[in-house]
């Protein structure tokens, strides 16, 4: 092959003999118009003759892809094995049942501890979040998809996706500075209404850092996730279903109740379950808001409580041998809990709900839910490109609508009440999120400037004004960059294996592992690196250790986004390359990957934005320093999430101001990456004029 790419004018057969020509008359060849499905769907026909060098190249490339897939299995096995090995000593030293005991004193003699205590707090806060956030999120999704004008709905959809990427430490900052001081009044109202139920008893604490407060913060955190998935599910409602409802004289709400909600039921349930899994694994926001106690609690409006993830983050550095093992054991329990919840969400999405007319309503819901197991948006929003917009259905002449004035008064009132409830849900969803952004911008702007961006906290006391976050910004960029440097080549090679080569048990196992890793709590990734890199291998806290933990969190995002982009490459491009005698490995590298590259880059950028906001693994393995450390391989290193957490937990106003400025800096970096990914996806969108 010469350096020039020859023009493809005819792929009906070889133009002449030769070892580098493909025999397209082979019956096994897949038609270019067919779209095979399943792992390894894009295989080269056996009739293609290759030189010895080409065969060796294909073998080496396929071996590299298969090796990357095996690495993923080894990684997940190592996570489980090392956590178990570190937890066994504490479990054997426990004098009670480590699963059922409601005490936490692992370093006492004898050791007495049980996961049930922190698991109880984890479940209670997550259920509070679900009860508060899920109905509001679904209502907001209905408003955006069914009621809002098209242009406004597009803007709102992008805003919801961006809010889903706001780091949890920013929610925690808002919770401890803004929400908790107002929780006294809220708790009194709730107690006045529901005080006859013992769990809602309130002792009058002025600013209770309670389970209820933590549940509200978690509810606000899962709102964008559940709303984004539900919105995409609702947008997939078939046009015929809505036309049929309107043709029967249904009002707007009746159409939604009869057509939209039944069709999207499985997808919405899956989104809610995924939101529940997100709440279960949340660490830093809960640790900042909750007043942690080591005793069993039943009064949810009063200070106290604890969760698995927050308990690990706060206590690990000060725990002794048995205590560390107990915390690792609780991390294993959290991993199993989130695994089961995420598997349930995917099972619901795949199973779907069979509608009355026999049509499976869960197919598109599966696609939406499966791509959204991380608290961030899918890299390329296929639904925005192809879905029929139900918001404009009533404007289309094909819809047999009739004036609302001709509808019976009772139905008209029901329609107005339902529409008002949906609008109110949207407002309830927007207000706290808008409050967070307004407070971050207004408070952060005061401390945001040249000094803040170019100075560190070296020789600056927490009570003193001044100082900056340069050391933290540098650390965050280096740690995320190193994580991407490791995760991107491995993730892309795993995706190539799944699309181009994968079949059998290995492909099925890798797909399952990717699903598991998509829901992996960040604190568990930090625990694994701490157990392996620091406790087992003896290395010290460093920025590179944080990069390894962030790499684990980024890998499934890169794999999933790259896999979807590679699937979208037309099979005809592969056939044309094979017809010219190009071996498969060159076809993949020079045709398939370049075609999918914009989408892959978009997914990588979104993955980097996601890991930049992670606090829990950084808290465990990176350490803390107020000085500039440009070498991530030696010594503790700063990071923006930990900088925000540390400053927000100080009782001094200058430190609080620096926390707001750090939050604004982190949000700006993440938003820039998200917007750049959106612009890249739009720029490379097929059919764009």
C-alpha positions in Angstrom: 0.0 0.0 0.0 1.3 3.5 -0.9 1.1 6.5 1.3 -1.9 7.7 -0.6 -5.4 6.4 0.2 -6.9 5.0 -3.1 -10.4 6.0 -4.0 -12.9 3.3 -3.6 -15.0 3.1 -6.8 -16.0 -0.6 -6.8 -16.0 -3.2 -4.1 -17.7 -5.9 -6.1 -14.6 -8.0 -6.3 -10.8 -7.9 -6.7 -9.4 -6.2 -9.8 -6.7 -8.7 -10.2 -4.9 -11.6 -8.7 -2.4 -11.1 -5.9 -2.0 -12.2 -2.3 -3.1 -8.8 -0.9 -6.5 -8.9 -2.6 -9.7 -10.0 -0.8 -11.9 -12.7 -2.3 -15.3 -11.1 -2.0 -17.1 -14.1 -3.4 -16.9 -16.0 -0.2 -20.4 -16.9 1.1 -19.4 -16.1 4.7 -19.0 -12.4 4.0 -21.5 -10.1 5.8 -23.5 -7.8 3.6 -22.7 -4.1 4.1 -26.3 -3.4 4.7 -26.7 -5.8 7.5 -25.9 -4.8 11.1 -24.7 -7.8 13.0 -25.3 -7.8 16.7 -23.5 -9.3 19.7 -19.9 -9.4 20.8 -17.3 -9.5 18.1 -19.9 -8.5 15.5 -17.4 -7.1 13.1 -15.2 -10.0 11.8 -13.2 -10.2 8.7 -14.3 -12.9 6.3 -12.1 -16.0 6.1 -11.5 -15.6 2.3 -9.2 -12.6 2.7 -5.7 -13.6 1.9 -3.0 -12.0 4.0 0.8 -11.9 3.9 2.8 -13.4 6.7 3.6 -10.0 8.1 -0.1 -9.1 8.0 -1.1 -12.3 9.8 1.5 -11.6 12.5 0.2 -8.0 12.8 -3.3 -9.2 13.2 -2.3 -11.8 15.8 -0.3 -9.2 17.8 -3.1 -6.6 17.7 -5.8 -9.2 18.6 -3.6 -10.4 21.4 -3.1 -6.9 22.7 -6.9 -6.3 22.7 -7.5 -9.6 24.4 -4.8 -8.9 27.0 -6.5 -5.6 27.8 -9.7 -7.4 28.4 -8.0 -9.9 30.6 -6.4 -7.1 32.5 -9.9 -5.8 33.4 -10.9 -9.2 34.8 -7.6 -9.4 36.8 -8.2 -5.8 38.1 -11.7 -6.6 39.4 -10.5 -9.9 40.9 -7.6 -8.1 42.6 -10.0 -5.5 44.1 -12.1 -8.1 45.7 -9.1 -10.3 46.7 -7.1 -7.6 48.3 -10.0 -6.1 50.2 -10.9 -9.5 51.6 -7.3 -10.2 52.6 -7.2 -6.9 54.5 -10.5 -7.5 56.2 -10.1 -11.1 57.3 -8.0 -10.2 60.4 -10.6 -7.7 61.7 -13.5 -10.2 61.0 -11.7 -13.0 62.9 -10.9 -10.6 65.8 -14.5 -9.4 66.1 -16.2 -10.7 69.2 -19.7 -10.3 67.8 -21.4 -11.0 64.4 -19.7 -8.4 62.1 -22.8 -8.3 59.9 -25.5 -7.9 62.6 -24.0 -6.0 65.5 -25.1 -2.3 66.0 -21.8 -1.2 67.6 -18.6 0.2 66.2 -15.6 -0.1 68.5 -13.2 -2.3 66.5 -10.0 -1.1 68.2 -11.2 -1.9 71.7 -10.1 -5.0 73.6 -12.1 -7.2 72.8 -12.9 -5.8 69.4 -16.7 -5.1 69.0 -18.0 -3.9 65.7 -20.7 -4.5 63.2 -21.5 -3.3 59.8 -25.2 -3.2 60.6 -24.8 0.1 62.4 -23.4 2.0 59.5 -25.4 0.1 56.9 -28.5 1.2 58.8 -27.5 4.9 58.4 -26.6 4.3 54.7 -30.0 2.8 54.0 -31.9 5.5 55.9 -30.2 8.4 54.3 -30.5 6.9 50.8 -34.2 6.1 51.3 -34.8 9.6 52.5 -33.1 10.9 49.3 -35.2 8.5 47.2 -38.5 9.5 48.8 -37.7 13.2 48.4 -35.8 13.3 45.1 -37.4 10.7 42.9 -40.9 12.2 42.5 -39.5 15.6 42.0 -37.0 14.3 39.4 -39.7 12.5 37.4 -41.9 15.5 37.5 -39.1 17.7 36.2 -38.4 15.2 33.4 -42.0 15.3 32.4 -42.0 19.1 32.3 -38.8 19.3 30.2 -39.9 16.5 27.8 -43.7 17.2 27.5 -44.5 20.8 28.5 -41.5 23.1 27.9 -41.1 24.7 24.4 -38.5 23.0 22.3 -35.7 25.6 22.6 -36.2 26.0 26.3 -36.4 22.2 26.7 -33.0 21.8 24.9 -31.4 24.4 27.2 -32.9 22.8 30.3 -31.8 19.4 29.2 -28.2 20.5 28.8 -28.3 22.3 32.2 -29.6 19.1 33.9 -26.8 17.1 32.3 -24.2 19.7 33.4 -25.6 19.7 37.0 -25.2 16.0 37.1 -21.5 16.5 36.8 -21.2 18.9 39.8 -18.8 17.3 42.3 -20.2 15.9 45.5 -17.9 18.1 47.6 -19.7 21.2 46.2 -23.0 19.8 47.4 -21.5 19.1 50.8 -20.2 22.7 50.9 -23.7 24.0 50.2 -25.2 21.6 52.7 -22.9 22.5 55.6 -22.8 26.3 55.0 -26.4 27.0 53.7 -28.7 24.0 54.4 -27.7 23.0 58.0 -28.3 26.5 59.5 -31.8 26.4 58.1 -32.6 22.8 59.2 -33.9 23.8 62.6 -37.0 25.5 61.1 -37.5 22.7 58.6 -37.2 20.0 61.3 -39.7 21.8 63.5 -42.3 21.9 60.7 -41.8 18.2 59.9 -42.0 17.3 63.6 -45.2 19.4 64.0 -46.8 17.5 61.1 -45.3 14.0 61.7 -44.2 14.2 65.3 -46.7 11.5 66.3 -44.3 9.1 64.5 -41.4 8.4 66.8 -38.7 8.6 64.1 -39.7 12.3 63.5 -39.3 13.4 67.1 -37.2 16.6 67.3 -35.4 17.9 70.4 -35.1 21.5 69.2 -31.4 21.6 68.2 -30.8 24.9 66.3 -28.8 23.5 63.4 -29.1 19.7 63.4 -26.6 17.9 61.3 -29.1 15.0 61.0 -29.8 12.0 58.8 -32.7 14.1 57.4 -30.3 16.9 56.4 -28.0 14.4 54.7 -31.0 12.9 53.0 -32.0 16.3 51.5 -28.4 16.8 50.2 -28.4 13.3 48.6 -31.9 14.0 47.1 -30.6 17.1 45.4 -27.5 15.2 44.2 -29.5 12.4 42.6 -32.1 14.8 41.1 -30.1 15.6 37.9 -29.3 11.9 37.3 -32.8 10.6 37.6 -34.2 13.5 35.7 -31.8 13.2 32.8 -32.4 9.4 32.4 -36.2 9.8 32.8 -36.3 12.7 30.3 -34.6 10.6 27.6 -36.9 7.7 28.3 -40.0 9.9 27.9 -38.7 11.3 24.6 -38.7 7.8 23.2 -42.5 7.4 23.5 -43.7 6.3 20.0 -45.5 8.9 18.0 -48.4 6.5 17.3 -49.1 6.0 21.0 -49.5 9.7 21.5 -51.5 10.1 18.4 -53.9 7.4 19.5 -54.4 9.0 22.8 -55.1 12.4 21.3 -57.4 10.9 18.7 -59.5 9.5 21.5 -59.9 13.1 22.9 -57.4 12.7 25.7 -56.2 15.8 27.5 -52.4 16.5 27.8 -52.2 14.8 31.2 -54.4 11.8 30.0 -52.1 11.4 27.0 -49.1 11.3 29.4 -50.8 8.9 31.8 -52.0 6.6 29.0 -49.0 6.7 26.6 -45.9 8.3 28.0 -45.8 6.9 31.5 -46.6 3.2 30.6 -44.0 3.2 27.9 -41.3 4.7 30.0 -42.2 2.8 33.3 -39.3 0.4 33.3 -36.8 3.1 32.3 -38.0 5.4 35.1 -37.9 2.7 37.7 -34.4 1.8 36.5 -33.3 5.5 36.8 -34.7 5.7 40.3 -32.8 2.5 41.3 -29.6 3.9 39.8 -30.2 7.1 41.8 -30.6 4.9 44.9 -27.2 3.2 44.1 -25.6 6.6 43.7 -26.9 7.7 47.1 -25.7 4.5 48.8 -22.1 5.1 47.6 -21.9 8.8 48.3 -19.1 9.7 50.7 -17.9 13.3 51.1 -21.2 15.2 51.0 -22.6 13.0 53.7 -19.4 13.2 55.8 -19.6 17.0 55.7 -23.3 17.3 56.6 -23.8 14.5 59.1 -22.8 14.7 62.7 -21.4 11.2 63.0 -22.0 9.0 66.0 -21.1 5.4 66.8 -24.4 4.4 68.3 -27.7 3.2 67.0 -30.2 6.0 66.2 -33.9 6.2 65.5 -34.7 9.9 65.6 -33.9 11.1 62.1 -34.4 14.8 62.7 -31.9 15.0 65.5 -28.0 15.2 65.2 -26.3 11.8 64.8 -26.1 8.9 62.5 -23.4 7.5 60.2 -23.0 5.8 56.8 -20.5 3.2 55.5 -18.7 5.5 53.1 -18.6 8.5 55.4 -17.3 6.4 58.2 -14.5 5.0 56.1 -13.5 8.5 54.9 -13.4 10.1 58.3 -11.9 7.3 60.5 -9.4 5.5 58.3 -6.4 7.7 58.8 -6.8 7.5 62.6 -7.7 3.8 62.9 -5.4 1.1 64.0 -4.8 -2.4 62.6 -8.2 -4.0 63.5 -10.0 -0.8 62.9 -8.6 -0.5 59.4 -9.6 -4.0 58.6 -13.1 -3.3 59.9 -13.4 -0.3 57.7 -12.3 -2.3 54.7 -14.8 -5.0 55.5 -17.6 -2.4 55.6 -16.3 -1.2 52.2 -16.8 -4.7 50.9 -20.4 -4.7 52.2 -21.0 -1.3 50.5 -19.6 -2.7 47.3 -21.9 -5.7 47.4 -24.9 -3.4 48.2 -24.2 -1.1 45.2 -23.5 -4.1 43.0 -26.9 -5.6 43.8 -28.7 -2.3 43.3 -27.1 -1.5 40.0 -27.7 -5.0 38.7 -31.4 -4.6 39.7 -31.5 -1.4 37.7 -30.1 -3.0 34.6 -32.4 -6.1 35.0 -35.4 -3.8 35.2 -34.3 -1.9 32.1 -33.6 -5.0 30.1 -36.7 -6.8 31.2 -38.9 -3.9 30.2 -42.7 -3.7 30.7 -45.0 -5.3 28.2 -47.8 -2.8 27.2 -51.4 -3.8 26.8 -51.0 -4.1 23.0 -48.2 -6.5 23.4 -45.3 -4.1 22.5 -42.3 -4.3 24.7 -41.9 -0.9 26.2 -38.6 -1.2 27.8 -36.2 -1.4 24.9 -35.2 2.2 24.6 -35.4 2.6 28.3 -32.7 0.0 28.5 -30.4 2.0 26.3 -30.9 5.1 28.3 -30.5 3.5 31.7 -27.5 1.3 30.7 -25.5 4.3 29.5 -26.1 6.3 32.7 -24.7 4.2 35.6 -22.2 7.0 36.6 -23.4 10.4 38.1 -22.3 11.9 34.5 -24.2 12.3 30.9 -23.6 9.9 27.9 -20.8 11.2 25.6 -23.0 11.4 22.6 -26.7 11.9 23.2 -28.1 9.7 20.4 -31.6 10.4 21.6 -31.3 14.1 20.8 -30.4 13.2 17.3 -33.1 10.7 16.4 -36.0 10.9 18.8 -39.3 12.4 17.7 -40.1 15.4 20.0 -43.3 14.8 21.9 -43.4 18.4 23.0 -44.5 19.4 19.5 -47.0 16.7 19.1 -50.0 18.8 19.8 -48.8 21.3 17.2 -48.7 18.6 14.5 -51.7 18.4 12.1 -51.5 14.6 12.4 -52.6 14.7 16.0 -56.4 14.7 16.5 -56.5 17.1 19.4 -59.5 19.1 20.5 -59.9 22.2 22.4 -59.6 22.0 26.2 -62.8 24.0 26.4 -64.8 21.0 25.0 -63.5 18.7 27.7 -65.7 18.0 30.7 -64.9 20.4 33.7 -63.7 17.6 35.9 -61.2 16.3 33.4 -60.2 19.9 32.6 -59.5 20.6 36.3 -57.5 17.3 36.6 -55.5 18.3 33.6 -54.7 21.7 35.0 -53.9 20.3 38.5 -51.5 17.7 36.9 -49.9 20.3 34.8 -49.4 22.5 37.8 -47.9 19.7 39.8 -45.5 18.9 37.0 -44.5 22.6 36.8 -44.1 22.7 40.6 -41.9 19.6 40.6 -39.7 21.3 38.0 -39.4 24.4 40.2 -38.6 22.3 43.3 -35.9 20.6 41.3 -34.5 23.9 40.0 -34.5 26.0 43.1 -31.9 24.1 45.2 -29.7 23.5 42.2 -30.0 27.2 41.3 -29.2 28.1 44.9 -26.0 26.1 44.8 -24.8 27.7 41.6 -25.8 31.2 42.8 -24.0 30.8 46.1 -20.9 29.3 44.5 -20.7 32.1 41.9 -21.4 35.0 44.3 -19.3 33.7 47.2 -16.6 32.3 45.1 -16.1 35.4 43.0 -15.0 37.4 46.0 -12.0 35.2 46.6 -11.5 34.2 42.9 -8.6 36.1 41.4 -4.9 36.2 40.5 -3.7 35.7 44.0 -6.0 32.7 44.5 -5.0 31.0 41.2 -1.2 31.5 41.5 -0.5 31.1 45.2 -0.5 28.1 47.6 -1.4 27.9 51.3 2.2 27.6 52.3 2.8 29.5 55.6 -0.9 30.7 55.6 -2.9 29.8 58.7 -6.5 28.7 58.2 -7.7 31.8 60.1 -5.7 34.2 58.0 -6.9 35.8 54.8 -5.0 35.3 51.5 -3.5 32.2 50.2 -4.6 30.3 47.1 -5.3 27.0 45.5 -2.5 26.8 42.9 -1.0 23.7 44.6 -4.5 22.1 44.5 -5.2 23.0 40.9 -1.8 21.7 39.8 -2.4 18.4 41.8 -5.9 17.9 40.3 -4.7 18.4 36.7 -1.7 16.1 37.2 -3.7 13.4 38.9 -6.5 13.4 36.3 -3.9 13.6 33.5 -2.0 10.5 34.7 -5.3 8.6 35.3 -6.4 9.4 31.7 -2.9 8.5 30.4 -3.4 5.0 31.9 -7.1 4.5 31.4 -7.6 5.7 27.8 -5.3 3.2 25.9 -6.5 0.3 28.1 -10.2 1.4 27.8 -10.0 1.9 24.0 -8.3 -1.5 23.5 -11.0 -3.2 25.6 -13.7 -1.5 23.6 -11.9 -2.7 20.4 -11.9 -6.2 21.7 -15.6 -6.2 22.5 -16.6 -4.8 19.1 -14.1 -6.3 16.8 -13.0 -9.6 18.4 -15.0 -10.4 21.5 -17.0 -13.6 21.7 -17.7 -16.3 24.2 -17.1 -16.3 28.0 -14.4 -13.6 27.9 -16.6 -11.0 26.1 -19.5 -11.8 28.4 -17.3 -11.5 31.5 -15.8 -8.2 30.4 -19.2 -6.7 29.7 -20.4 -7.8 33.1 -17.3 -6.4 34.8 -17.7 -3.0 33.0 -21.3 -2.9 34.3 -20.0 -3.6 37.8 -17.3 -1.0 37.6 -19.8 1.7 36.3 -21.5 1.5 39.7 -18.3 1.1 41.8 -18.3 3.6 44.8 -15.3 5.8 44.6 -14.4 5.1 48.3 -14.0 1.4 47.3 -11.6 2.3 44.5 -9.6 4.3 47.1 -9.7 1.4 49.6 -8.3 -1.0 46.9 -5.3 1.3 46.0 -4.7 1.9 49.7 -4.8 -1.9 50.5 -2.5 -2.8 47.5 -0.3 0.2 46.8 0.2 1.5 50.3 -0.5 -1.3 52.8 0.7 -4.3 50.8 3.5 -2.7 48.7 4.6 -0.2 51.2 4.5 3.0 49.1 3.6 6.3 50.6 0.7 8.7 49.9 1.2 10.4 46.6 -0.5 12.0 43.6 0.2 8.9 41.6 -1.6 6.7 44.1 -4.6 9.0 43.6 -4.2 8.6 39.8 -4.4 4.9 40.1 -7.7 5.1 42.1 -9.1 7.6 39.6 -8.0 5.4 36.7 -10.2 2.6 38.1 -13.2 5.0 38.1 -12.4 6.3 34.6 -11.9 3.0 32.9 -15.5 1.9 32.6 -16.5 5.3 31.3 -13.9 5.1 28.5 -14.8 1.5 27.7 -18.5 2.1 27.5 -18.3 5.4 25.4 -15.6 4.0 23.1 -17.6 0.8 22.6 -20.7 2.7 21.6 -18.8 4.9 19.2 -17.1 1.9 17.5 -20.4 0.2 17.0 -21.7 3.3 15.1 -18.9 3.0 12.5 -20.6 1.7 9.3 -19.7 -1.8 8.4 -19.3 -0.8 4.8 -16.1 1.1 5.7 -14.6 -2.1 7.0 -15.6 -4.0 3.9 -14.1 -1.4 1.6 -10.8 -1.6 3.5 -10.8 -5.4 3.4 -11.5 -5.3 -0.3 -8.3 -3.3 -0.8 -6.4 -6.0 1.0 -5.8 -4.1 4.2 -5.3 -6.4 7.2 -7.8 -6.1 10.0 -5.4 -4.4 12.5 -4.7 -1.7 10.1 -8.4 -1.4 9.2 -9.2 -0.9 12.9 -6.4 1.6 13.5 -6.7 3.6 10.2 -10.4 3.4 9.4 -12.5 2.4 12.4 -10.8 4.3 15.2 -10.4 7.5 13.2 -14.0 7.5 12.3 -15.1 7.0 15.9 -12.4 9.3 17.3 -14.6 12.4 17.9 -17.0 10.4 20.0 -14.2 8.6 21.8 -12.5 12.0 22.6 -15.8 13.3 23.9 -16.2 10.3 26.2 -12.7 10.8 27.5 -13.3 14.4 28.2 -16.4 13.6 30.2 -14.5 10.9 32.0 -11.8 13.4 33.0 -14.4 15.9 34.2 -16.0 13.2 36.3 -12.8 12.1 38.1 -11.6 15.6 38.7 -14.4 16.1 41.2 -13.8 12.9 43.2 -12.8 13.5 46.8 -13.0 10.1 48.6 -10.1 8.3 46.9 -8.0 11.4 47.1 -8.7 11.7 50.9 -7.5 8.1 51.4 -4.4 7.8 49.3 -3.1 11.2 48.2 -2.6 12.9 51.5 -2.6 16.6 52.2 -0.1 19.4 51.8 -0.4 23.1 51.7 2.7 23.5 49.6 3.3 23.1 45.8 4.4 19.6 44.9 5.0 19.3 41.2 6.1 15.6 41.4 3.0 13.3 41.7 5.3 10.3 42.3 6.8 11.6 45.5 5.0 12.7 48.7 1.6 14.1 49.4 0.0 16.4 46.8 -2.8 18.9 46.9 -6.1 18.5 45.0 -9.1 20.8 44.5 -11.7 18.5 46.0 -9.7 18.0 49.2 -8.8 21.7 49.3 -12.5 22.5 49.3 -13.3 19.9 51.9 -10.5 21.0 54.2 -11.3 24.7 54.0 -15.1 24.1 54.4 -14.6 22.2 57.7 -12.6 25.0 59.3 -14.5 27.4 61.7 -12.9 30.5 60.2 -14.5 32.9 57.6 -11.3 33.3 55.5 -11.2 29.5 55.1 -14.9 29.4 54.1 -14.3 32.1 51.5 -11.4 30.0 50.1 -13.7 26.9 50.0 -16.2 28.8 47.9 -13.5 30.1 45.6 -12.1 26.6 45.2 -15.6 25.3 44.4 -16.0 27.9 41.7 -12.7 27.0 40.2 -13.5 23.3 40.2 -16.9 23.8 38.6 -15.5 26.1 35.9 -12.9 23.4 35.0 -15.5 20.7 34.9 -18.0 22.8 33.0 -15.4 23.8 30.4 -14.6 20.1 29.8 -18.3 19.2 29.5 -19.1 22.1 27.1 -16.1 21.2 25.0 -17.3 17.6 24.8 -20.8 18.8 23.8 -19.3 21.2 21.1 -17.2 18.4 19.7 -20.1 16.0 19.6 -22.2 18.7 17.8 -19.4 19.6 15.4 -18.9 16.0 14.3 -22.7 15.2 14.3 -23.6 13.4 11.0 -25.7 15.6 8.7 -24.6 18.9 10.2 -24.6 21.5 7.5 
